[in-house]
């Protein structure tokens, strides 16, 4: 979840709740001191942020022992000063002392030079206990550090009929239609149903890779336990194929907004999203599709809500870490293609950077929301999301529910990049490995890696099509599972927007 430079500046200079000594209760697991003296280290400047995407092309095969030692000092400096999750994860499994001793051992045991591949692998292994969807190491590969929950489903559709749960569609010969489901309710997932019907998918939400689910059924008056094959929810396979970064299709019964990204790289185009809110103020139904939206800056959606609803309730409780490496990274940004308000913000950070050179200090600023206010929008918003909905993309269902009268979430659970954000990339001088580190803490009820849970799960590779069919024919629509081979997913496939 990335805030724009403008928002960061706003928090730093205007909207601060001051806590001189006492850390607010929600932040005690994350913050050990609101202000601390530290050191100032000159860090490599990243000339072009687009270079991060091609990091593997610049990573050398070997570096000298002295160079490896220099990069180790930089890793320790960044961990201590640039990462908002440091204190939390040091109390939950990450040992900085072990990291340091393991690297020293690697360097000492190397002959003349140190393998960067080994250096990278050791860095990743040392941080294995980090559970943060934003924290990223980019070297010869992209390494993410999040324990994700995935939905796994059978090829059954179950309907509640009176007090019984009846299989009405089966893609498995072991469980014929009209069998009665006798298993656990926790394995039933509400899905889109005809009006006045309650249909369910059968499956499980898990951090582990699952291949089968054992469930009990009443088949021809005989209770049987059946092992059913599972597949990953097909909604993850959806890809948003649109020509622009967002578009709007206005139909008779609904308006569909597809939002592919919130990346500030497309600032001028995304400003038009706010204007769209004014045009849709009187709509009865709006579908907002953020399936496959990897995030960026949620401020663009806040603008949309303000124009749609005459109010946006941004109910995030956040803590922002300001430190020498973070301030210097912003101060060194190339302003040649930035809007004027961004340029002014960078200039303020340049002054902060000079001050921190003289008196290096890291400090936290706490930002608490006010009371929610009602808006004017009277319609229904249907938010389509999937596992590739991440970071600022996940703000769409959250901010919508906090601001609008009726929001229906459809698809599958989101990525779960919920507790840390506002990343800044840093380059290790010699190994050319990037560390992309969050500067903010977000207090959230959602579990990291689990994300927002839909009201209706859709086991389809085209959830948009299913939602439109459901809205178009609410009396007769029914989703029927189709067996498709399962797809594997690596941690590097997760969709967080590159910085």
N, C-alpha and C positions, 0 to 999 in steps of 0.2 A: 504494500500500500504506500504509494509515493505521493508526498505533498509537493506542490510546486515551491520554487524558491520564494515566491511572493508570500505564500502562506507561512513558510518557515520564518521569514522576516517579520511577518505580522505577529507571530507568537513571540518572537525574540524581543520585540520592541514595544508591543502594544498590549496584547491580550493576556497578560501573565497574572496568575494567582501566585503570590509570593509566600514561600514557606522558608523562613530563615533557618530554622533548626529542625523542625519536625517533618519527617517524611509522611505523607498521607498514607493511611492504612492500606489502600489497594496496591500501593507501589512498594511496600516493604519487601516483598519477595524479589523485586527487581533493582532496587536502588540501595546502596550502602551508605551514601552520603550525598547530599544535594550539591555540595561544592567541595572540590578537592584541588590542591596544588598538584601540578604534574610537570612534565617536561615538554620541550618543543623539539621535534625532529623534522629536519628537512626531508620531504618525501618526493619521489619522482612525479613529475607532472604528466598527466595523460593528455597528449596533444589532441586526440580525437577519440571521443567516446565510442564511435563506431568500431574502433580497433578491438574492443572487448569481444565482439562477436567472432573475431578471427584470431583469438589469443593463441590457439594451438599452432598457428603458422609462425609465431615469433618465439615460442618457448625453446630455449637451447637444449641440447642433449646433455651437456655437462657444464658445471660451474666450478670454480676453485673452492677450496675449503674456506678461504677468507671471504669469498663472495657468499657462500652458504651461511657463514656466521653472521654476515651483515644482514642477510634476508631474515634470519632467525630473530635478530634484534628488532627488525621491523614488524614481524609477525607479533611478537610480544607487545610491542608498543601499540599496534593497532588493536589487539585484543583488549588491552587495558584501557584504551582511550577512545576508540572509535565504534565500539559495538555496544548497543543498548541492552543486549542479552547477557553480557559478561557475568554480572553478579548472580543472576538467576541460574545460569548453567554451571557456574563454579560450585554452586550449592546443589547441583543435580547431576553430578558425574564427571564434569570436565575438570581435569587437573592441569593447571598451568605449569606446575613444577615437573610433572611427568612429561608433558609436552617438551619442555626445555631439556630435560635430561635425555629423552629419546632422540632429539635432534642432535645433541652434543655427541651422543654415542654414534649416530649415523655419520657425522662429520669426521669423528676420530677414527672410525673403522674404515673409512674410504681410503684408497691408496693415494692418488695424486689429486683427482677431481671427484666431485660429488655428482651422482646421477640426479638430474632434475626430476626424472620419472619417480625415483625412490623418494626424493624430497617431497614431491607432490602427494604421493601415496601416504607418506607418514603424516603430512599435514591433515589429510582427510581422515585418516584413522584416529588421529589424536582428538578430533572434534566429533567423533561418532555419536556422542551423547547429546549433541545439540539437536533440538527439535524445533526448527525455525524454517518455514517455507521460503523466507526471503534470503536467508544466509546462503551465500554461494561462493564456491571456489572455482575459478576458471583457469585451467592450464591446458594440458593435452586433452582433457575432457571437461565437461561441465558437471560439477558435483553439487547436489542440493542436499540439505540436511533436514528432512522432514519425514515423519512416520505417518504416511497417508492411510486414511480409511477409504476402502473401495467397496462399492455395492456389487454383490454377486447374486444372480437370479437363476431360478430354474425356468423351464419352458412351460410353466403352468399359469393359468389365470383362475382365480378363486373369487366367488361371489358370496356375500353374506345373504342367506335366505332364511329369514326368521332367526332362529337361534343356532342355525347350522352354517358351516362354511363349506360350500360345494364347489368342486372343480368343474368349471364350465368350458375350459379349453385346455387341452393337454398335448404337448409335443413329446410326451414320453409314454411308451406303450405299457410301462409298469403301473401307471396311474391312469386308468380310463376316466373319461368324462363322467360326471355324476357321482364320483367318489367323494366321500366326506373327509375333509381335513381335520385331524385331531391333534396336530402339533402345537408348538408354542406360538402364542400371539406375537412375540417379539420378532418372529420371522415373517410377519405379514406387513407389506408395504402398500399403502393406499396408492391407487393409480387412477387415471382419468376414467370416469364411468358414465353411463347414461344417467339422465336425470332420475333421481330417487332410487338409484342403485349404489351399492358399495362393492367395488371390485378391488382385489388385492393381487400384487405380485408376491411370490414366495421366494425368499432369499435370506441373505445375511450381509450386514455391514461390518467389515473387519479390516484390521491393519495387516493381517496375515493373508497370504495367497491361498485361496480356497478352491478346491476341485469338486467337492460334493457336499450335500446336505442330507442328513438322515432325518426323515419326518414320518409321522404315523398317519395312516389313512384307514378309513373304513371302506373296504372294497368288497362288494357282494356280501355284505353283512359280516365280513371277517376283518378284524383289525390287523393291519400289516405295517411293519416298519420298512420303508423304502429308502434306498440311497439314490438321490437324484443328482445328476451332473449339474454343475454351476458354471456360469459364464460371467465375465465382467459386464456390467451394465453398458448396453450399446450406446447410450447417450454420450459417452466419452468419445465416441468415434465421429461425432458431428463436427463438421468444419464449416465456418461461416464464409461462404463464397460470394462476396459482394465487391463491387468495383471501387468503392470509397471506404472511408473509415467508419462512416455510419450512413444509414439511409432510412427513409420513412415511406411506407406504403399505406395509403389511406383507402380502406375498403368500406363497404356498406355497413358491416357490423363491428368493425374494429379498425384500429390503426396499428400497424406493425413497425416498430423501430428496431433495426439491427445496429448494434454498437460493437464494432470489431475491436477497438482499442481505446484507451484513455491516455495514450502516450503523449507527453508534451511535445514530442517531435512534430506533431501535427496540430500544433496550438491553434493556428488560424482557422483550420477546418473545423476543429472541435468546438470553437467558440459558437459556431452556427447551431450546435446542439442546444445551447441555452435559448436561442431564438425560437427553436422548434417548440419549446415548452409553451410559449405564448399562443401558438397556432392550435394547440391541442387542449386548451383549457376546458372546452365544453364536450370533449369526447366521453362516451359512456364506457368504452373498453379500449385500453391501450395494452398491446403486447410489447414488452421490452425484452429483446433477445440479447443476453450477454453470455450465452453459451459460447465458449471458445475465446472469451475476452480475458487476456492475461493481465490486465491492469494498466497502471500508469498513475494518473492524477485524478482523484475522485472529485476535485473541485469543478470539473466540467459537468458532472452529473448534478452537483449541488446547484449550479446555475440553472440547469434544466428544471429541477424541482421548484426552485424559487419562482420561475416564470410560469410553470404549470399550476402551482398550488398557492402562489403568493407567500410561500413560506417553505423553508427546508429545516427540519430539525436534525442538526448534526450532533448526535448525542455521544460522541466519542470522548472518553476520558483518557487523555494522553500525557505522556512525559517525553520531552525532547531533550536529547543529550547534545550540548554544545561543547566542543573540544577543539584543541589545536588542529588535529588532522582533518576534522570535518570542516571547520571554518576555512582552512587553507585550501581544501579541495574545491569548495564553492568559489573562493576568491580567485582561483586559477582557471575557472571555466572560460572557454572561448565565447566572447559575447557577440561575435560578428553576425550570427544568425538568430540572435535572441530578440524578443519584443522589448520595447523600451522599458516597461515596468520591470522586466527581468534584469535588464542591464543596471538599473538603479539599485536593485537588490544586491547584485554582485559587487557593486561599488561599496555598499555598506559592509559587506563581508571582507572586502580588502582592508578596510579600516580596522575591523575586528581582528583580522590576521596580524596586523602590525602591533596592536595592543597585546595580543597573546604571545608574540615573540618576546616582549618585554616582561610580561607577567603571565606565564603559561598556567592556565587553570581550566578545569572541566567542570561543568555545572549542568544541572537539570532545571528545566522549566516545566511546570505543571499547568495543564490546560483543562479546566473542567467545564462541562456544558451547563447552560442555563436550563430553565424549565421549558418543556416542549410547548409549542403553541399550535393551535389549530390552523388549517389552511382553508382554501376555498374549493379545491377540486372535489367533485362529488362522484366521480366514476370509479371503475375498477381497473387496477393494473395487474396484469399477469406477467410475472417475471420468469423467463426461461433461462435455466442455468445448467451447467454440467461440471464435471471434475476439472475441466480446463478453464473454468471461471475462477480467477484468482485475484488477490490483492484488491486494487481499486474496483475491479469487476465485481467482487463480492460486496462492495459498498452499495451496489444498486439495490439488491433485495433488502439490505439492512436499513439504508437511508429511506427507502420507499416505505417500509413498515413503520418506521419512526415518524413519518411525515404524512402519509396518505390514509384515507379511511378504510380502503379494502385492497389488500395485496394478496395474490395467490402465487405461490412459488411452485414451479413445475420443472421436472427434469431429473437431476440427481444431485447429491451433495457436492458442494464446491470444493476447491482445492484446500482451503483452510489456512490461508496465510493471514492470520487474524491478530496476532499479538505483537508483532514487530513490523517495522516498515520505515519508509523514507530512506531508501538505500543510497549509499555513496560508494563508488568503486575506488579501490586503491591498487596500485601496481607495485609488486615486489621488484626491487631495483634490478636484481641480477637474474633471477629465475624467470622473470617476466610473467609470473603467475598473478592473476587478479584475485583480490578478495573484495566481494561486494557485500557491504555490511550495513545493516539497519541502524538508524540513529534514534528511532522512536520506539516507545512501548505503548501499546493500546490495551486498555482493560476491556476484555471481551468475555461474554458468556460462552462463546463458541470455542471448541477445543481445536488447538493447532493440528492441522492435518485432517480434521473432520469436516469443518466448514459449516455452511448454512445447509439445513436440512429442508428438502422440498415438502410442500403439502401433498403433492401428488408426484410419485415417481413415474418416469416414462422409460421403458426399456427399448428404446428405438434410436437408431442412428440419425433420425430426423425428427427431433422433438418439436420443432417449429411446425412441421406438417401435421403432427398429431394434435397440437393445440388448436390449430386452425380448423381441423376436421371436427374437433370436439365443440368448438364455438359455433361452427356452421350447422351442425346437426346434433344438438345436445340431447335429444330424445333417443337417438338410435346409435350414437357413436359408441364403439367399443374397441379397445386395443387387444389384438391377439399376438401373443409372443411368437417370434420366429427364431428357430435355432440357427445361430451363426457361430462359426468357430471362435473361441475366445482369443483376445489379443493381449499380449504381455505389455507391461509398462515399466520402464526404468525410471529411476529418480530424475535423470536428466531430461525426461520427456515432460516434466511438469511445466506449466505454462507461464510462470512469472515473467513479466515483461523484462527484457534486457534493459539495463540503464542507458 
